[in-house]
Amino acid sequence: MRYIALLLATLLLSGSIPASDRSAIDSLQAQAEAAYTKGDVRMALQLYDSLNKELTSASLLFNIGNCHFKLDQVPQAILYYERALLLEPGAPDVRANLELAKQRTMDRITATPTFDMGPAWNRFWSGHDVDSWARRALWTWTAAMLTGILLLWLPRSGPRSGLIAFSAVLALIGACSTYAAWVRMDRAMAPDAGIVMAPRVEVLSEPREGSHVLFVLHAGTKVFLLRSNGAWNEIVLENGTIGWMLERSIERL
């Protein structure tokens, strides 16, 4: 997905951005925020879009979604809220605005029930984005490695046993954080998904014009993409319903 790749590139390059470029980015963001506060939403959207070409983040995508929502561009708002949630799944403000935007769409699709280990478990996995878990894993593994090096220089008596236990705890936390980062990335990358942007789309039984119409979707509905066949995509809805629709009717997350 473009926004996951762009986020990773942003994280790798952010430390090497020249001060002048960082100042320009900060200035652009300040202008966008000022325009939004003054009610000039179209100007704010233009500025946020310009900023999004250079860097991306969940908060930036959330702001772009808010601009589209203010302009009554509901499908675009849903698209950017969903993109923001890919980067920060536990953001309550993004989820709240997404639900608000969904109330203004025509389609009402109930997700198929799945095995759920409870709200506490879901909050644990969704409470931090990929970047947060990755940073936590990096620092924890670094601390565990430094503790291990320190153990090589200490005599066998003294605080050695305590440091061994401390190093083991750090390694366990690092392993859990690494696994959590992998889970978050896996959930973000698969399956591929998109938002219906066309006002009305007929979903067909086969990837060809004239085949049987299974159902109709409207702008703002989220679909999951299973496979492609030329200009057609096989999609599945959250309730498990499957059909074919044209690629041009969807914008991918």
Contacts in CASP RR format, 6 or more apart in sequence:
PFRMAT RR
TARGET T0000
AUTHOR 0000-0000-0000
METHOD contacts of the structure
MODEL  1
MRYIALLLATLLLSGSIPASDRSAIDSLQAQAEAAYTKGDVRMALQLYDS
LNKELTSASLLFNIGNCHFKLDQVPQAILYYERALLLEPGAPDVRANLEL
AKQRTMDRITATPTFDMGPAWNRFWSGHDVDSWARRALWTWTAAMLTGIL
LLWLPRSGPRSGLIAFSAVLALIGACSTYAAWVRMDRAMAPDAGIVMAPR
VEVLSEPREGSHVLFVLHAGTKVFLLRSNGAWNEIVLENGTIGWMLERSI
ERL
1 86 0 8 1.000
1 188 0 8 1.000
1 189 0 8 1.000
1 192 0 8 1.000
1 252 0 8 1.000
1 253 0 8 1.000
2 252 0 8 1.000
3 56 0 8 1.000
3 61 0 8 1.000
3 83 0 8 1.000
3 86 0 8 1.000
3 87 0 8 1.000
3 253 0 8 1.000
4 86 0 8 1.000
4 87 0 8 1.000
4 130 0 8 1.000
4 185 0 8 1.000
4 188 0 8 1.000
4 189 0 8 1.000
6 56 0 8 1.000
7 56 0 8 1.000
7 57 0 8 1.000
7 87 0 8 1.000
7 130 0 8 1.000
7 131 0 8 1.000
10 55 0 8 1.000
10 56 0 8 1.000
10 57 0 8 1.000
11 131 0 8 1.000
14 55 0 8 1.000
17 25 0 8 1.000
25 51 0 8 1.000
25 54 0 8 1.000
25 55 0 8 1.000
28 47 0 8 1.000
28 50 0 8 1.000
28 51 0 8 1.000
29 47 0 8 1.000
29 51 0 8 1.000
31 47 0 8 1.000
32 44 0 8 1.000
32 47 0 8 1.000
32 48 0 8 1.000
32 51 0 8 1.000
32 63 0 8 1.000
33 44 0 8 1.000
35 41 0 8 1.000
35 43 0 8 1.000
35 44 0 8 1.000
35 47 0 8 1.000
36 44 0 8 1.000
36 63 0 8 1.000
36 66 0 8 1.000
36 67 0 8 1.000
41 67 0 8 1.000
41 70 0 8 1.000
41 71 0 8 1.000
42 67 0 8 1.000
42 71 0 8 1.000
44 63 0 8 1.000
44 67 0 8 1.000
45 64 0 8 1.000
45 67 0 8 1.000
45 68 0 8 1.000
45 71 0 8 1.000
48 60 0 8 1.000
48 63 0 8 1.000
48 64 0 8 1.000
48 67 0 8 1.000
49 64 0 8 1.000
51 60 0 8 1.000
52 60 0 8 1.000
52 61 0 8 1.000
52 64 0 8 1.000
56 87 0 8 1.000
57 87 0 8 1.000
58 84 0 8 1.000
58 85 0 8 1.000
58 87 0 8 1.000
58 88 0 8 1.000
58 91 0 8 1.000
58 94 0 8 1.000
58 129 0 8 1.000
59 84 0 8 1.000
61 80 0 8 1.000
61 81 0 8 1.000
61 83 0 8 1.000
61 84 0 8 1.000
61 87 0 8 1.000
62 80 0 8 1.000
62 81 0 8 1.000
62 84 0 8 1.000
62 91 0 8 1.000
62 93 0 8 1.000
62 94 0 8 1.000
62 97 0 8 1.000
64 80 0 8 1.000
65 76 0 8 1.000
65 77 0 8 1.000
65 79 0 8 1.000
65 80 0 8 1.000
65 81 0 8 1.000
65 84 0 8 1.000
65 97 0 8 1.000
66 77 0 8 1.000
66 97 0 8 1.000
68 74 0 8 1.000
68 76 0 8 1.000
68 77 0 8 1.000
68 79 0 8 1.000
68 80 0 8 1.000
69 77 0 8 1.000
69 97 0 8 1.000
69 100 0 8 1.000
69 101 0 8 1.000
74 101 0 8 1.000
74 104 0 8 1.000
74 105 0 8 1.000
74 219 0 8 1.000
74 220 0 8 1.000
75 105 0 8 1.000
75 195 0 8 1.000
75 196 0 8 1.000
75 197 0 8 1.000
75 219 0 8 1.000
75 220 0 8 1.000
76 197 0 8 1.000
77 97 0 8 1.000
77 101 0 8 1.000
78 98 0 8 1.000
78 101 0 8 1.000
78 102 0 8 1.000
78 105 0 8 1.000
78 195 0 8 1.000
78 220 0 8 1.000
78 222 0 8 1.000
79 194 0 8 1.000
79 195 0 8 1.000
79 197 0 8 1.000
79 220 0 8 1.000
79 251 0 8 1.000
79 253 0 8 1.000
81 94 0 8 1.000
81 97 0 8 1.000
81 98 0 8 1.000
81 101 0 8 1.000
82 98 0 8 1.000
82 193 0 8 1.000
82 194 0 8 1.000
82 195 0 8 1.000
82 222 0 8 1.000
82 253 0 8 1.000
83 253 0 8 1.000
84 91 0 8 1.000
84 94 0 8 1.000
85 91 0 8 1.000
85 94 0 8 1.000
85 95 0 8 1.000
85 98 0 8 1.000
86 188 0 8 1.000
86 253 0 8 1.000
87 129 0 8 1.000
87 130 0 8 1.000
87 131 0 8 1.000
87 188 0 8 1.000
88 94 0 8 1.000
88 129 0 8 1.000
89 126 0 8 1.000
89 127 0 8 1.000
89 129 0 8 1.000
89 184 0 8 1.000
89 187 0 8 1.000
89 188 0 8 1.000
90 123 0 8 1.000
90 126 0 8 1.000
90 127 0 8 1.000
90 128 0 8 1.000
90 129 0 8 1.000
102 220 0 8 1.000
105 218 0 8 1.000
105 219 0 8 1.000
105 220 0 8 1.000
105 221 0 8 1.000
106 218 0 8 1.000
106 219 0 8 1.000
107 217 0 8 1.000
107 218 0 8 1.000
107 220 0 8 1.000
107 221 0 8 1.000
109 221 0 8 1.000
109 237 0 8 1.000
109 238 0 8 1.000
109 239 0 8 1.000
110 238 0 8 1.000
110 239 0 8 1.000
111 238 0 8 1.000
111 239 0 8 1.000
112 238 0 8 1.000
112 239 0 8 1.000
112 240 0 8 1.000
116 122 0 8 1.000
125 180 0 8 1.000
125 183 0 8 1.000
125 184 0 8 1.000
128 136 0 8 1.000
128 180 0 8 1.000
128 184 0 8 1.000
129 184 0 8 1.000
130 181 0 8 1.000
130 184 0 8 1.000
130 185 0 8 1.000
130 188 0 8 1.000
133 177 0 8 1.000
133 178 0 8 1.000
133 180 0 8 1.000
133 181 0 8 1.000
133 184 0 8 1.000
134 177 0 8 1.000
134 181 0 8 1.000
136 173 0 8 1.000
136 174 0 8 1.000
136 177 0 8 1.000
137 174 0 8 1.000
137 177 0 8 1.000
137 178 0 8 1.000
137 180 0 8 1.000
137 181 0 8 1.000
140 170 0 8 1.000
140 173 0 8 1.000
140 174 0 8 1.000
140 177 0 8 1.000
141 170 0 8 1.000
141 171 0 8 1.000
141 174 0 8 1.000
141 178 0 8 1.000
143 170 0 8 1.000
144 167 0 8 1.000
144 170 0 8 1.000
144 171 0 8 1.000
144 174 0 8 1.000
147 163 0 8 1.000
147 166 0 8 1.000
147 167 0 8 1.000
147 170 0 8 1.000
148 163 0 8 1.000
148 167 0 8 1.000
150 163 0 8 1.000
151 160 0 8 1.000
151 163 0 8 1.000
151 164 0 8 1.000
151 167 0 8 1.000
154 160 0 8 1.000
154 163 0 8 1.000
191 224 0 8 1.000
191 225 0 8 1.000
191 226 0 8 1.000
192 224 0 8 1.000
192 225 0 8 1.000
192 252 0 8 1.000
192 253 0 8 1.000
193 222 0 8 1.000
193 223 0 8 1.000
193 224 0 8 1.000
193 225 0 8 1.000
193 252 0 8 1.000
193 253 0 8 1.000
194 222 0 8 1.000
194 223 0 8 1.000
194 224 0 8 1.000
194 225 0 8 1.000
194 250 0 8 1.000
194 251 0 8 1.000
194 252 0 8 1.000
194 253 0 8 1.000
195 220 0 8 1.000
195 221 0 8 1.000
195 222 0 8 1.000
195 223 0 8 1.000
195 250 0 8 1.000
195 251 0 8 1.000
195 253 0 8 1.000
196 217 0 8 1.000
196 218 0 8 1.000
196 219 0 8 1.000
196 220 0 8 1.000
196 221 0 8 1.000
196 222 0 8 1.000
196 223 0 8 1.000
196 245 0 8 1.000
196 249 0 8 1.000
196 250 0 8 1.000
197 219 0 8 1.000
197 220 0 8 1.000
197 249 0 8 1.000
197 250 0 8 1.000
197 251 0 8 1.000
198 219 0 8 1.000
198 248 0 8 1.000
198 249 0 8 1.000
199 218 0 8 1.000
199 219 0 8 1.000
200 216 0 8 1.000
200 217 0 8 1.000
200 218 0 8 1.000
200 219 0 8 1.000
201 216 0 8 1.000
201 217 0 8 1.000
201 218 0 8 1.000
201 245 0 8 1.000
201 246 0 8 1.000
201 249 0 8 1.000
202 213 0 8 1.000
202 216 0 8 1.000
202 245 0 8 1.000
203 213 0 8 1.000
203 214 0 8 1.000
203 215 0 8 1.000
203 216 0 8 1.000
203 217 0 8 1.000
203 235 0 8 1.000
203 243 0 8 1.000
203 244 0 8 1.000
203 245 0 8 1.000
204 210 0 8 1.000
204 211 0 8 1.000
204 212 0 8 1.000
204 213 0 8 1.000
204 214 0 8 1.000
204 243 0 8 1.000
204 244 0 8 1.000
204 245 0 8 1.000
205 211 0 8 1.000
205 212 0 8 1.000
205 213 0 8 1.000
205 214 0 8 1.000
205 243 0 8 1.000
205 244 0 8 1.000
206 212 0 8 1.000
206 244 0 8 1.000
207 229 0 8 1.000
207 230 0 8 1.000
207 232 0 8 1.000
207 234 0 8 1.000
207 244 0 8 1.000
208 232 0 8 1.000
211 244 0 8 1.000
214 241 0 8 1.000
214 243 0 8 1.000
215 241 0 8 1.000
217 223 0 8 1.000
217 245 0 8 1.000
221 237 0 8 1.000
222 238 0 8 1.000
223 235 0 8 1.000
223 236 0 8 1.000
223 237 0 8 1.000
223 245 0 8 1.000
223 250 0 8 1.000
224 235 0 8 1.000
224 236 0 8 1.000
224 237 0 8 1.000
224 238 0 8 1.000
225 233 0 8 1.000
225 234 0 8 1.000
225 235 0 8 1.000
225 250 0 8 1.000
225 252 0 8 1.000
226 233 0 8 1.000
226 234 0 8 1.000
226 235 0 8 1.000
226 236 0 8 1.000
226 242 0 8 1.000
227 233 0 8 1.000
227 234 0 8 1.000
228 234 0 8 1.000
228 247 0 8 1.000
229 244 0 8 1.000
230 247 0 8 1.000
231 246 0 8 1.000
231 247 0 8 1.000
231 248 0 8 1.000
232 244 0 8 1.000
232 245 0 8 1.000
232 246 0 8 1.000
232 247 0 8 1.000
233 244 0 8 1.000
233 245 0 8 1.000
233 246 0 8 1.000
233 247 0 8 1.000
233 250 0 8 1.000
234 242 0 8 1.000
234 243 0 8 1.000
234 244 0 8 1.000
235 242 0 8 1.000
235 243 0 8 1.000
235 244 0 8 1.000
235 245 0 8 1.000
235 250 0 8 1.000
236 242 0 8 1.000
236 243 0 8 1.000
END
